[in-house]
Amino acid sequence: MGLDDINLTEQEKRFLGIGTSSGTAAVTVNNTVVDLTEDDDESDPEAAQNDIGTSVPCEICREELAFLDISQRQLHYDAHFSDPPGASDAPQSDAAQASAGNRKAISPKENIFWSPSFHNNSFPKCYTPGIVPLVRRALLKSHHAGWTTKAALCQEGVCHIRTEWFDRFWGCGYRNFMMVCTALMNQTVQPSYAKLLRPNGASPGVRQLQHWLEDAWNSGYDKEGAAHFKHHIVGTRKWIGTADIWAVLSFLSVPAQLVDFRKDHDAPAALQDWVKKYFSEEERSRVSTSTSAFDALNQSPVLVTKKLPIILQHAGHSRTIIGYEQDKKGNVNLLLLDPGRNIPEEARRACISEISAPEVAPKASAAGFMQKMIKRVANEDTSTRALKRVKGSGRRAVPGTQRDLVDEKNAGTILSAFRVNLKSLSRKDEYQVLYFPLEPALSAEERERRKVVSSEIGC
């Protein structure tokens, strides 16, 4: 049954973009009545959108639909009212079938998800896209100041996602899963991942992850983990770790790999070495394929790779690794996104300005190399002045872009929100990471083998 077979109310038509009058309506999804007319108050986290664009959330799953045209919105709603598994001759994955039969309706307020792959700028306030370009700019300024010698970062599609009011003290694992999902759905090496992470149009938010985890247990994945949670996690405040995320990703056919750094094997130092090697693979490849000494000299000290972020787990908390930095003393800092920490509002505005700025077509290149360099220097001089104290005002000028925000004086302050050194890592003696090799989607045989959790040994 599709949307055309349903008598739409005025309220439903309005949200589909095909009506303007108001009304009241309710629909039944999985035997649960969903009120389509309930207004969100200003305290609702999903109502807290940035100032860019107009939000048009789906009234069932709260997925952002502003970037879709009317026909695409109709297809989205059709997915919610589609026939149950078995009504179609088309084969479905295990995850798609399980998703269609979830036991309990998911609260939209606790399952918000957005990704840069959605190609719209209506994202919740708990999201900060454009974070990797900001860190890269700060690292380059730190390099120019003589502190950072080299650094490497993951691909730019990852967002920082902080915990909200409802999962403030237990949601770190869920939020790290969502952070890597923003990157998995945005990368182009394995484009099938985007569809695998949204079976039946589901959004990989906090509560949906709980449903998927129970579905994975019911399908035979991670029996030990299922026993630990007593086969129940939906609707609870139970913490999850990297092994649980690995089980869900295997269930969804997305390849991932666990690596253990064990006690009594200098786990913190081994972790640093492993992360540096992981992000340096592309650097070594580029150097080996350089065709001249000029190419080698022009290798950037800060490399943005095609690597995906890594989830880092230790006792009591988990974070997302987006890269590493080596300083002039040879010390290595991991660069982490912490779901329990807010991105400073000034930095967040700068990140948003970069992704929302309209693209300007490049002018003809008749000016030549020297004129481009002169223009770049002029821009840098202007941006350096942007954060200086406004004469007589007693306060700093409000920055508009990352270039305005970052200079050599404050680069260290910005990076301090992401740096984790060996001393900090040494507070824990055991770690586990979850990384993504960007291999093709798992076959049925591979999924069957992954029903038992396994890991590599990092040290």
FENCOR-V974618 format. One record per residue. N is the residue number from 0. RES is the residue in three letters. OMEGA is omega in whole degrees, -180 to 180 (* if undefined). NEAR is the number of other ideal C-beta (glycine too) atoms within 12 Angstrom. D_LAST is the distance of its C-alpha to the last C-alpha in whole Angstrom. Layout:
BEGIN
{{N;RES;OMEGA;NEAR;D_LAST} {N;RES;OMEGA;NEAR;D_LAST}}
END
This chain:
BEGIN
{{0;MET;-179;16;54} {1;GLY;-178;18;54} {2;LEU;-180;26;55} {3;ASP;-178;14;58} {4;ASP;-176;12;59} {5;ILE;175;21;59} {6;ASN;-176;11;61} {7;LEU;173;27;60} {8;THR;178;23;61} {9;GLU;-179;19;61} {10;GLN;179;25;58} {11;GLU;179;33;56} {12;LYS;-179;25;58} {13;ARG;-179;23;57} {14;PHE;174;37;54} {15;LEU;180;34;54} {16;GLY;-178;23;56} {17;ILE;178;20;59} {18;GLY;-178;17;61} {19;THR;-178;12;62} {20;SER;-178;14;64} {21;SER;179;16;62} {22;GLY;176;17;62} {23;THR;-178;16;60} {24;ALA;172;27;58} {25;ALA;178;18;56} {26;VAL;179;28;54} {27;THR;178;17;52} {28;VAL;-178;29;49} {29;ASN;178;23;47} {30;ASN;179;13;50} {31;THR;-179;17;49} {32;VAL;179;15;52} {33;VAL;-180;27;51} {34;ASP;-179;21;53} {35;LEU;-174;32;53} {36;THR;-178;20;55} {37;GLU;-180;20;53} {38;ASP;177;14;53} {39;ASP;176;21;50} {40;ASP;-172;11;50} {41;GLU;-179;11;49} {42;SER;-180;13;46} {43;ASP;-176;25;45} {44;PRO;-178;32;41} {45;GLU;178;37;42} {46;ALA;-178;23;45} {47;ALA;-180;23;44} {48;GLN;173;29;44} {49;ASN;-173;29;44} {50;ASP;-176;16;47} {51;ILE;174;26;46} {52;GLY;180;21;48} {53;THR;-178;16;50} {54;SER;174;29;48} {55;VAL;-177;26;49} {56;PRO;171;35;46} {57;CYS;-177;38;47} {58;GLU;177;33;49} {59;ILE;-177;38;47} {60;CYS;180;37;43} {61;ARG;175;38;43} {62;GLU;-180;40;42} {63;GLU;-176;35;43} {64;LEU;-175;35;46} {65;ALA;-177;26;47} {66;PHE;-178;25;46} {67;LEU;172;24;48} {68;ASP;-173;16;51} {69;ILE;-179;19;54} {70;SER;178;16;53} {71;GLN;176;23;49} {72;ARG;179;31;50} {73;GLN;178;26;52} {74;LEU;178;21;49} {75;HIS;179;37;46} {76;TYR;177;37;49} {77;ASP;-179;24;50} {78;ALA;179;29;46} {79;HIS;-176;40;47} {80;PHE;-177;28;50} {81;SER;-180;27;49} {82;ASP;-180;18;50} {83;PRO;179;19;47} {84;PRO;-180;21;45} {85;GLY;179;14;47} {86;ALA;180;13;50} {87;SER;178;16;49} {88;ASP;-178;8;49} {89;ALA;180;12;45} {90;PRO;177;11;42} {91;GLN;175;22;40} {92;SER;177;30;36} {93;ASP;-178;30;35} {94;ALA;-180;39;34} {95;ALA;179;31;37} {96;GLN;-180;24;39} {97;ALA;-180;30;37} {98;SER;-179;39;38} {99;ALA;-176;29;41} {100;GLY;-180;25;42} {101;ASN;-174;33;40} {102;ARG;-173;22;41} {103;LYS;179;22;42} {104;ALA;-177;25;43} {105;ILE;178;34;40} {106;SER;180;28;41} {107;PRO;-177;33;42} {108;LYS;-176;27;41} {109;GLU;-179;34;38} {110;ASN;-177;39;37} {111;ILE;175;45;37} {112;PHE;176;42;35} {113;TRP;178;43;36} {114;SER;175;36;34} {115;PRO;178;38;35} {116;SER;178;29;36} {117;PHE;175;32;39} {118;HIS;171;22;41} {119;ASN;-175;28;42} {120;ASN;178;29;42} {121;SER;-178;32;43} {122;PHE;-177;41;40} {123;PRO;-179;35;39} {124;LYS;178;32;39} {125;CYS;179;41;35} {126;TYR;170;43;34} {127;THR;174;42;34} {128;PRO;178;42;34} {129;GLY;-175;37;33} {130;ILE;-179;46;31} {131;VAL;175;43;29} {132;PRO;178;36;32} {133;LEU;180;47;33} {134;VAL;179;47;29} {135;ARG;-180;38;30} {136;ARG;179;39;33} {137;ALA;178;42;32} {138;LEU;177;41;29} {139;LEU;177;32;32} {140;LYS;177;34;34} {141;SER;176;37;32} {142;HIS;179;27;31} {143;HIS;178;21;35} {144;ALA;176;22;35} {145;GLY;-179;15;33} {146;TRP;-180;28;30} {147;THR;177;37;27} {148;THR;176;23;27} {149;LYS;-180;29;25} {150;ALA;176;42;23} {151;ALA;-176;42;22} {152;LEU;175;47;23} {153;CYS;179;45;23} {154;GLN;-167;34;26} {155;GLU;-173;32;29} {156;GLY;-175;37;30} {157;VAL;175;47;28} {158;CYS;166;46;30} {159;HIS;179;44;29} {160;ILE;-179;45;30} {161;ARG;175;35;31} {162;THR;-180;33;31} {163;GLU;-175;34;35} {164;TRP;-172;18;38} {165;PHE;-178;26;37} {166;ASP;-173;36;33} {167;ARG;-172;20;33} {168;PHE;-178;16;31} {169;TRP;-170;25;29} {170;GLY;-173;37;28} {171;CYS;-180;36;25} {172;GLY;179;41;23} {173;TYR;-178;47;27} {174;ARG;176;42;27} {175;ASN;174;46;24} {176;PHE;-179;45;24} {177;MET;179;46;28} {178;MET;180;50;26} {179;VAL;176;50;24} {180;CYS;178;48;27} {181;THR;178;44;30} {182;ALA;180;48;27} {183;LEU;-177;46;27} {184;MET;-176;36;31} {185;ASN;-178;34;32} {186;GLN;-175;31;30} {187;THR;180;19;32} {188;VAL;178;22;29} {189;GLN;-175;27;29} {190;PRO;-180;17;33} {191;SER;-179;23;33} {192;TYR;-176;36;30} {193;ALA;180;28;33} {194;LYS;-180;23;35} {195;LEU;-178;34;32} {196;LEU;178;44;31} {197;ARG;179;32;35} {198;PRO;-178;32;36} {199;ASN;178;36;40} {200;GLY;180;29;40} {201;ALA;179;38;38} {202;SER;-178;40;36} {203;PRO;177;48;32} {204;GLY;-175;41;33} {205;VAL;-175;47;32} {206;ARG;177;37;34} {207;GLN;177;43;34} {208;LEU;177;43;30} {209;GLN;177;40;31} {210;HIS;-180;41;34} {211;TRP;-180;48;31} {212;LEU;176;46;29} {213;GLU;178;36;32} {214;ASP;178;37;33} {215;ALA;178;39;29} {216;TRP;-179;31;29} {217;ASN;178;27;33} {218;SER;175;30;32} {219;GLY;179;23;30} {220;TYR;171;38;26} {221;ASP;-180;36;24} {222;LYS;179;18;26} {223;GLU;177;18;24} {224;GLY;179;31;24} {225;ALA;179;25;27} {226;ALA;179;11;28} {227;HIS;-180;21;26} {228;PHE;-178;25;29} {229;LYS;175;12;32} {230;HIS;-179;22;32} {231;HIS;176;19;33} {232;ILE;-178;36;32} {233;VAL;177;28;35} {234;GLY;-178;22;37} {235;THR;176;25;34} {236;ARG;-177;20;32} {237;LYS;177;26;29} {238;TRP;171;30;26} {239;ILE;-179;38;24} {240;GLY;-176;36;20} {241;THR;179;40;18} {242;ALA;177;37;18} {243;ASP;178;40;22} {244;ILE;177;49;22} {245;TRP;180;42;20} {246;ALA;180;43;23} {247;VAL;-179;48;25} {248;LEU;176;44;24} {249;SER;177;41;24} {250;PHE;-180;43;28} {251;LEU;179;45;29} {252;SER;178;36;28} {253;VAL;-178;44;25} {254;PRO;175;30;22} {255;ALA;-177;44;19} {256;GLN;176;33;15} {257;LEU;175;34;13} {258;VAL;-179;35;9} {259;ASP;172;28;7} {260;PHE;-163;33;5} {261;ARG;175;21;6} {262;LYS;176;17;9} {263;ASP;176;10;9} {264;HIS;-179;19;6} {265;ASP;-175;21;8} {266;ALA;-178;32;7} {267;PRO;180;31;10} {268;ALA;179;24;10} {269;ALA;178;29;6} {270;LEU;178;40;8} {271;GLN;-179;36;11} {272;ASP;-179;25;10} {273;TRP;-179;35;9} {274;VAL;179;42;13} {275;LYS;179;32;15} {276;LYS;-179;22;14} {277;TYR;-176;34;15} {278;PHE;-178;38;18} {279;SER;-178;25;19} {280;GLU;180;22;19} {281;GLU;179;24;23} {282;GLU;180;31;23} {283;ARG;180;18;23} {284;SER;-179;17;25} {285;ARG;179;21;28} {286;VAL;-178;21;28} {287;SER;-179;13;28} {288;THR;178;13;31} {289;SER;-175;16;33} {290;THR;-178;11;36} {291;SER;176;11;37} {292;ALA;179;10;37} {293;PHE;178;9;38} {294;ASP;-179;14;36} {295;ALA;-180;15;33} {296;LEU;-176;11;35} {297;ASN;173;13;35} {298;GLN;-179;22;31} {299;SER;176;24;31} {300;PRO;178;28;28} {301;VAL;-175;33;27} {302;LEU;171;33;26} {303;VAL;-172;29;27} {304;THR;172;34;25} {305;LYS;179;27;25} {306;LYS;176;37;22} {307;LEU;176;44;22} {308;PRO;-176;48;20} {309;ILE;174;46;17} {310;ILE;-180;48;17} {311;LEU;-178;48;15} {312;GLN;167;37;15} {313;HIS;-176;30;15} {314;ALA;173;16;18} {315;GLY;-176;16;21} {316;HIS;173;29;21} {317;SER;-180;39;19} {318;ARG;-178;39;20} {319;THR;179;48;20} {320;ILE;179;47;18} {321;ILE;178;50;21} {322;GLY;178;46;20} {323;TYR;178;46;19} {324;GLU;173;44;21} {325;GLN;-176;34;21} {326;ASP;-174;25;24} {327;LYS;177;15;27} {328;LYS;-179;14;25} {329;GLY;179;14;21} {330;ASN;-179;23;20} {331;VAL;173;35;18} {332;ASN;169;38;19} {333;LEU;178;43;18} {334;LEU;-170;45;21} {335;LEU;167;43;21} {336;LEU;-178;45;24} {337;ASP;-180;32;24} {338;PRO;179;37;27} {339;GLY;-179;28;28} {340;ARG;176;26;29} {341;ASN;168;22;33} {342;ILE;179;32;33} {343;PRO;-173;23;36} {344;GLU;179;16;39} {345;GLU;179;29;40} {346;ALA;-180;36;37} {347;ARG;178;33;37} {348;ARG;179;27;40} {349;ALA;178;37;39} {350;CYS;-178;42;37} {351;ILE;-178;37;39} {352;SER;-179;29;42} {353;GLU;-177;33;40} {354;ILE;-177;35;39} {355;SER;-179;24;43} {356;ALA;179;19;45} {357;PRO;180;10;47} {358;GLU;180;8;46} {359;VAL;-180;6;49} {360;ALA;-179;6;50} {361;PRO;178;10;49} {362;LYS;178;11;53} {363;ALA;-172;9;54} {364;SER;-178;9;52} {365;ALA;-178;9;55} {366;ALA;178;14;54} {367;GLY;-173;12;52} {368;PHE;-175;11;49} {369;MET;180;10;50} {370;GLN;176;15;52} {371;LYS;-180;17;48} {372;MET;179;13;47} {373;ILE;179;14;50} {374;LYS;180;17;49} {375;ARG;179;16;46} {376;VAL;179;14;46} {377;ALA;179;15;49} {378;ASN;-180;17;47} {379;GLU;180;22;44} {380;ASP;179;15;47} {381;THR;-177;20;48} {382;SER;179;27;45} {383;THR;180;24;45} {384;ARG;-172;19;48} {385;ALA;-178;26;47} {386;LEU;178;30;45} {387;LYS;-177;19;47} {388;ARG;179;12;50} {389;VAL;-173;13;53} {390;LYS;177;10;56} {391;GLY;-176;6;58} {392;SER;-179;10;56} {393;GLY;179;8;53} {394;ARG;-178;11;50} {395;ARG;174;19;48} {396;ALA;180;20;49} {397;VAL;-178;17;47} {398;PRO;179;32;45} {399;GLY;-177;21;45} {400;THR;177;28;42} {401;GLN;179;36;39} {402;ARG;177;29;41} {403;ASP;-172;30;43} {404;LEU;-168;39;40} {405;VAL;168;37;38} {406;ASP;-175;30;39} {407;GLU;-179;25;37} {408;LYS;-176;19;38} {409;ASN;180;31;36} {410;ALA;180;36;33} {411;GLY;179;25;31} {412;THR;178;21;33} {413;ILE;-177;35;32} {414;LEU;-179;39;28} {415;SER;178;23;28} {416;ALA;-176;29;28} {417;PHE;-176;39;25} {418;ARG;171;36;23} {419;VAL;-176;37;20} {420;ASN;-177;25;19} {421;LEU;179;28;16} {422;LYS;179;16;18} {423;SER;179;22;19} {424;LEU;-176;33;15} {425;SER;175;19;15} {426;ARG;176;17;17} {427;LYS;-177;25;15} {428;ASP;-179;20;12} {429;GLU;-178;26;10} {430;TYR;170;42;10} {431;GLN;177;36;11} {432;VAL;175;44;12} {433;LEU;-180;44;15} {434;TYR;-171;39;16} {435;PHE;-177;38;19} {436;PRO;180;25;19} {437;LEU;176;26;23} {438;GLU;179;20;24} {439;PRO;-180;16;27} {440;ALA;-177;26;28} {441;LEU;174;31;27} {442;SER;178;15;30} {443;ALA;179;17;31} {444;GLU;179;10;29} {445;GLU;178;19;26} {446;ARG;180;28;27} {447;GLU;180;17;27} {448;ARG;-177;16;24} {449;ARG;176;32;22} {450;LYS;173;27;24} {451;VAL;-176;18;21} {452;VAL;178;33;18} {453;SER;-178;20;15} {454;SER;171;24;12} {455;GLU;178;19;9} {456;ILE;179;17;6} {457;GLY;175;31;4} {458;CYS;*;24;0}}
END
